């Protein structure tokens, strides 16, 4: 067997062949089994690929005798006079080069999530590790957690382990062995188109992407808008989670488009039932109800299941010690000053016992 000690290179066509660690070389498989692969190399040398170095992103490299393969030189000569090669490293070299090209071309790829931490998701792309920061997730996968609770964020992100994400490469740093992916950027063009198409007054069908204490988020073609709690229903809604859950399909009305911020409404897609109720009451009419509460805004009474009345504090002469004058459930009468369709209340003035 020819070794590096007695032959550096012989190749009439290519000239001298130098075997340098870190370089890639192409040869032909002359023998293969699960523990090692032997490769015929230029210059009459023989290369060996151990079981460990057969591993690629697709698993053990399946090779056959007579097949031409490319590998990376690890050592120019071992104790047996063989050139030590690696299919695994050659595969990684190709992947790093591919990542650089993908970033330049802004091409989307698929990467599988294998781990989560409070900062984002760890993914694999063809055997290389990469990172998707939380800020680069789409609305569908963004963890909506109240109070920025790190443990709760991690819990939500952990649900994504095993998922294959469509992402775009936004940073490649081979020296530091770092690759940053963005799921949000993969859908950026689609999101820009969706924003350009939307105008106040449009009705679209979206998907609930988040439920929070102040409303719900709805995603539409990669963009996301908020339906504030006050825009969910014409009735009072104390908890959005009682009406909606993530994944629900909903129709929403676009209230405003401000840059990439959208404001939606669900209740305005239907007629305000209070408009019909308001027609039952006239200015000057006397109504009676029970006291439900009082605060700096006034005194409130419940006239029936759908109608509430409000007295200004000035109707009582003073605004302190109201607890001495009123009690919850106490019956009171008032004269309608105005029917307020915006606040869904009757504005009232106090009446004497004779008027009541």
C-alpha positions as CSV (number, residue, x, y, z in Angstrom):
1,X,0.0,0.0,0.0
2,X,1.3,3.4,-0.9
3,X,1.7,5.9,2.0
4,X,2.4,9.5,2.4
5,X,5.9,8.7,3.6
6,X,7.0,7.3,0.2
7,X,4.5,9.0,-2.1
8,X,3.0,12.5,-1.8
9,X,1.2,12.5,-5.2
10,X,1.2,10.9,-8.6
11,X,-1.3,12.1,-11.1
12,X,-0.3,12.9,-14.7
13,X,-3.4,14.9,-15.3
14,X,-3.8,16.8,-12.1
15,X,-0.2,17.1,-11.1
16,X,0.8,16.9,-7.4
17,X,-2.0,16.1,-5.0
18,X,-1.5,17.4,-1.4
19,X,-3.6,16.0,1.4
20,X,-4.3,18.8,3.9
21,X,-6.6,18.4,6.9
22,X,-9.8,20.5,6.5
23,X,-9.9,20.1,2.7
24,X,-12.6,18.2,0.8
25,X,-11.6,15.5,-1.6
26,X,-13.5,13.2,-3.9
27,X,-12.8,9.5,-4.3
28,X,-14.3,6.1,-5.2
29,X,-15.6,3.6,-2.6
30,X,-13.6,0.4,-2.8
31,X,-15.1,-1.3,0.3
32,X,-17.9,-0.6,2.7
33,X,-19.4,-2.1,5.8
34,X,-21.2,-0.7,8.9
35,X,-17.9,0.0,10.8
36,X,-15.8,1.6,8.1
37,X,-15.6,2.7,4.4
38,X,-12.5,2.6,2.3
39,X,-12.0,5.1,-0.5
40,X,-9.6,5.2,-3.4
41,X,-8.1,8.7,-3.6
42,X,-6.1,10.6,-6.2
43,X,-2.4,9.9,-6.0
44,X,-2.8,6.2,-5.2
45,X,-3.7,6.8,-1.5
46,X,-6.5,5.1,0.4
47,X,-8.9,6.9,2.7
48,X,-10.9,5.5,5.6
49,X,-14.2,6.8,7.0
50,X,-15.0,5.4,10.5
51,X,-18.5,4.7,11.7
52,X,-18.6,8.0,13.7
53,X,-17.6,10.0,10.6
54,X,-20.2,8.4,8.4
55,X,-22.9,10.2,10.2
56,X,-24.6,13.0,8.2
57,X,-27.8,15.0,8.8
58,X,-29.7,12.1,7.1
59,X,-28.2,9.4,9.4
60,X,-25.6,6.9,8.4
61,X,-24.4,7.6,4.9
62,X,-25.6,4.7,2.6
63,X,-22.7,4.1,0.1
64,X,-21.9,1.3,-2.3
65,X,-18.7,0.0,-3.8
66,X,-17.9,1.9,-7.0
67,X,-19.8,5.1,-5.8
68,X,-18.0,8.4,-6.0
69,X,-18.2,10.4,-2.7
70,X,-16.9,13.7,-1.3
71,X,-15.4,13.8,2.2
72,X,-13.3,16.1,4.4
73,X,-9.7,15.2,5.3
74,X,-9.3,14.9,9.1
75,X,-5.7,13.5,9.1
76,X,-3.3,13.1,6.2
77,X,-2.1,9.7,7.5
78,X,-3.0,7.4,10.4
79,X,-0.9,4.6,11.9
80,X,-2.0,2.3,9.1
81,X,-1.0,4.8,6.4
82,X,-4.6,5.7,5.5
83,X,-6.0,9.2,5.0
84,X,-8.6,9.7,7.6
85,X,-11.8,11.2,6.1
86,X,-15.2,12.4,7.3
87,X,-18.5,12.4,5.5
88,X,-20.1,14.1,8.4
89,X,-17.9,17.2,8.2
90,X,-18.1,17.4,4.5
91,X,-21.9,17.4,4.8
92,X,-21.6,20.2,7.4
93,X,-19.4,22.3,5.1
94,X,-21.9,22.0,2.4
95,X,-24.7,23.0,4.8
96,X,-22.8,26.1,6.0
97,X,-22.2,27.2,2.4
98,X,-25.9,26.5,1.6
99,X,-27.0,28.6,4.6
100,X,-25.0,31.6,3.4
101,X,-26.6,31.3,-0.1
102,X,-30.1,30.9,1.5
103,X,-29.6,34.1,3.5
104,X,-28.4,36.1,0.4
105,X,-31.3,34.8,-1.7
106,X,-33.8,35.2,1.2
107,X,-35.1,31.7,0.5
108,X,-37.4,30.0,3.0
109,X,-36.6,26.5,4.4
110,X,-37.9,24.1,6.9
111,X,-36.2,23.6,10.3
112,X,-37.4,21.2,13.1
113,X,-37.7,22.4,16.7
114,X,-35.8,20.1,19.1
115,X,-35.6,22.3,22.3
116,X,-37.1,25.4,23.8
117,X,-35.7,28.0,26.2
118,X,-37.2,31.2,27.5
119,X,-35.5,33.2,24.7
120,X,-36.8,31.1,21.8
121,X,-36.5,27.8,20.0
122,X,-33.5,25.6,19.1
123,X,-33.9,24.0,15.6
124,X,-32.0,21.7,13.3
125,X,-31.3,22.3,9.7
126,X,-29.5,19.4,7.9
127,X,-27.6,18.5,11.0
128,X,-26.7,22.0,12.1
129,X,-28.2,23.7,15.1
130,X,-29.9,27.1,14.8
131,X,-32.0,29.5,16.9
132,X,-35.3,31.2,16.4
133,X,-35.7,34.1,18.9
134,X,-39.2,34.6,20.4
135,X,-39.3,38.0,18.6
136,X,-39.0,36.2,15.3
137,X,-42.0,33.9,15.7
138,X,-45.2,34.4,13.9
139,X,-48.4,35.3,15.7
140,X,-49.5,31.7,15.5
141,X,-46.5,30.5,17.7
142,X,-45.8,33.6,19.7
143,X,-46.2,32.9,23.5
144,X,-48.8,35.2,24.9
145,X,-48.2,35.2,28.6
146,X,-49.4,37.8,31.1
147,X,-46.7,39.6,33.2
148,X,-43.8,38.3,31.0
149,X,-43.7,35.2,33.3
150,X,-40.5,33.3,32.1
151,X,-41.8,29.9,33.3
152,X,-45.1,30.3,31.5
153,X,-43.3,31.5,28.4
154,X,-41.1,28.4,28.5
155,X,-44.2,26.2,28.9
156,X,-45.8,27.7,25.9
157,X,-42.7,27.4,23.7
158,X,-42.1,23.8,24.8
159,X,-45.4,22.9,23.1
160,X,-43.7,23.6,19.8
161,X,-40.9,21.0,20.2
162,X,-41.1,18.5,17.4
163,X,-42.8,21.0,15.1
164,X,-41.3,21.8,11.7
165,X,-41.2,25.5,11.1
166,X,-41.0,27.4,7.8
167,X,-38.2,29.9,8.4
168,X,-35.7,32.3,6.7
169,X,-32.0,32.5,7.5
170,X,-31.2,36.0,8.9
171,X,-27.7,35.5,10.3
172,X,-24.9,33.1,9.7
173,X,-21.7,33.2,11.8
174,X,-19.6,30.1,11.3
175,X,-16.7,31.2,13.4
176,X,-19.1,31.3,16.4
177,X,-21.1,28.4,15.2
178,X,-24.3,30.4,15.2
179,X,-27.2,30.4,12.8
180,X,-30.3,32.6,13.4
181,X,-33.6,31.9,11.7
182,X,-36.8,33.9,11.5
183,X,-40.2,32.5,11.1
184,X,-41.7,36.0,10.9
185,X,-39.5,36.9,8.0
186,X,-40.5,33.8,6.1
187,X,-44.0,35.2,5.9
188,X,-43.0,38.9,5.7
189,X,-43.9,39.3,2.0
190,X,-47.3,37.7,2.5
191,X,-47.8,40.0,5.6
192,X,-46.9,43.1,3.6
193,X,-49.3,42.2,0.9
194,X,-52.1,41.6,3.4
195,X,-51.5,45.0,5.1
196,X,-51.5,46.7,1.7
197,X,-54.8,45.1,0.9
198,X,-56.6,46.0,4.2
199,X,-58.5,49.2,4.8
200,X,-60.8,50.4,7.6
201,X,-64.3,49.0,7.0
202,X,-63.1,45.7,5.5
203,X,-64.4,42.4,6.8
204,X,-62.0,39.4,6.9
205,X,-62.0,35.9,8.3
206,X,-59.1,35.2,10.7
207,X,-57.9,32.9,13.3
208,X,-57.7,33.6,17.1
209,X,-53.9,33.6,17.8
210,X,-54.0,34.8,21.4
211,X,-56.4,35.3,24.3
212,X,-55.4,38.0,26.9
213,X,-57.2,39.8,29.7
214,X,-57.8,42.9,27.5
215,X,-59.2,41.0,24.4
216,X,-58.1,38.6,21.7
217,X,-55.6,38.7,18.9
218,X,-56.7,37.6,15.5
219,X,-54.2,36.6,12.7
220,X,-55.0,37.1,9.1
221,X,-52.5,36.2,6.3
222,X,-49.5,36.6,8.6
223,X,-50.6,39.9,10.2
224,X,-52.2,40.2,13.5
225,X,-54.8,42.6,15.0
226,X,-56.3,43.2,18.4
227,X,-60.0,42.9,19.2
228,X,-60.3,44.9,22.4
229,X,-62.5,43.5,25.1
230,X,-64.9,46.3,24.5
231,X,-65.2,45.3,20.8
232,X,-66.0,41.6,21.4
233,X,-69.7,42.0,22.1
234,X,-72.4,44.6,22.6
235,X,-72.9,42.9,26.0
236,X,-70.4,43.3,28.8
237,X,-67.6,40.7,28.5
238,X,-65.5,40.3,31.7
239,X,-63.4,37.5,30.3
240,X,-62.5,36.9,26.6
241,X,-61.6,33.3,27.4
242,X,-65.2,32.5,28.0
243,X,-66.1,33.3,24.4
244,X,-62.9,32.4,22.4
245,X,-59.9,30.0,22.4
246,X,-56.8,30.0,20.3
247,X,-57.5,28.4,16.9
248,X,-61.1,29.6,16.6
249,X,-62.1,31.0,13.2
250,X,-63.8,34.5,13.5
251,X,-65.0,37.2,11.2
252,X,-63.7,40.7,12.1
253,X,-64.2,44.2,11.0
254,X,-61.1,46.3,10.4
255,X,-61.4,49.4,12.5
256,X,-57.9,50.9,11.6
257,X,-54.6,50.1,9.9
258,X,-51.7,52.0,11.4
259,X,-48.4,50.8,9.9
260,X,-48.3,47.1,10.9
261,X,-50.8,47.6,13.7
262,X,-54.4,46.5,13.1
263,X,-57.5,47.1,15.2
264,X,-60.4,44.8,14.8
265,X,-64.0,44.6,16.0
266,X,-66.4,41.7,16.2
267,X,-69.4,43.3,17.8
268,X,-69.7,45.9,15.0
269,X,-70.5,43.2,12.5
270,X,-74.0,43.0,14.1
271,X,-76.6,45.6,14.9
272,X,-76.4,47.1,18.4
273,X,-79.4,45.6,20.2
274,X,-79.5,48.6,22.5
275,X,-80.7,50.8,19.6
276,X,-84.0,48.9,19.7
277,X,-84.1,49.1,23.5
278,X,-83.5,52.8,23.4
279,X,-86.7,53.3,21.3
280,X,-88.7,52.2,24.4
281,X,-87.6,55.2,26.4
282,X,-88.3,59.0,26.1
283,X,-86.8,62.1,27.6
284,X,-88.7,63.1,30.7
285,X,-90.0,59.6,31.4
286,X,-89.8,58.3,35.0
287,X,-88.1,55.0,35.5
288,X,-87.3,52.9,38.6
289,X,-84.5,50.6,39.4
290,X,-82.3,49.2,42.2
291,X,-78.9,50.6,43.2
292,X,-76.0,48.5,42.0
293,X,-73.0,50.7,42.8
294,X,-71.7,54.2,43.2
295,X,-68.3,55.8,42.6
296,X,-66.8,59.1,41.5
297,X,-68.7,58.9,38.2
298,X,-72.1,58.7,39.8
299,X,-74.8,56.4,41.1
300,X,-76.0,53.5,39.0
301,X,-79.3,51.6,39.1
302,X,-80.4,48.5,37.2
303,X,-83.8,49.1,35.6
304,X,-84.1,45.7,34.0
305,X,-81.8,43.0,32.7
306,X,-80.7,45.1,29.7
307,X,-81.0,48.7,30.9
308,X,-79.0,50.6,33.4
309,X,-79.5,54.2,34.6
310,X,-76.9,56.7,35.9
311,X,-77.3,59.7,38.2
312,X,-74.5,62.3,38.4
313,X,-73.2,62.9,41.9
314,X,-74.3,66.5,41.8
315,X,-77.9,65.1,42.0
316,X,-77.2,64.3,45.6
317,X,-75.7,67.6,46.6
318,X,-72.4,66.2,48.0
319,X,-70.1,63.4,46.8
320,X,-68.9,62.1,50.2
321,X,-70.5,59.7,52.7
322,X,-72.6,58.1,49.9
323,X,-72.6,54.9,51.9
324,X,-74.7,56.7,54.5
325,X,-77.3,57.8,51.9
326,X,-77.4,54.6,49.7
327,X,-77.3,50.9,50.0
328,X,-77.0,48.2,47.4
329,X,-80.4,47.0,46.3
330,X,-82.2,50.2,47.4
331,X,-85.0,51.2,45.0
332,X,-84.7,54.6,43.3
333,X,-86.6,56.5,40.7
334,X,-85.3,58.9,38.2
335,X,-86.3,61.1,35.3
336,X,-84.7,60.5,31.9
337,X,-82.5,63.4,30.9
338,X,-81.0,61.6,27.8
339,X,-80.9,58.2,26.2
340,X,-77.1,57.5,25.8
341,X,-76.7,55.0,22.9
342,X,-72.9,55.0,23.2
343,X,-72.6,54.1,26.9
344,X,-75.9,52.0,26.8
345,X,-77.3,53.9,29.7
346,X,-80.1,56.3,30.6
347,X,-78.8,59.5,32.0
348,X,-81.1,60.3,35.0
349,X,-82.1,63.1,37.4
350,X,-83.5,62.5,40.8
351,X,-87.2,62.9,41.3
352,X,-89.3,63.7,44.3
353,X,-91.4,61.1,46.0
354,X,-94.5,62.7,44.5
355,X,-93.1,62.4,40.9
356,X,-91.9,58.8,41.4
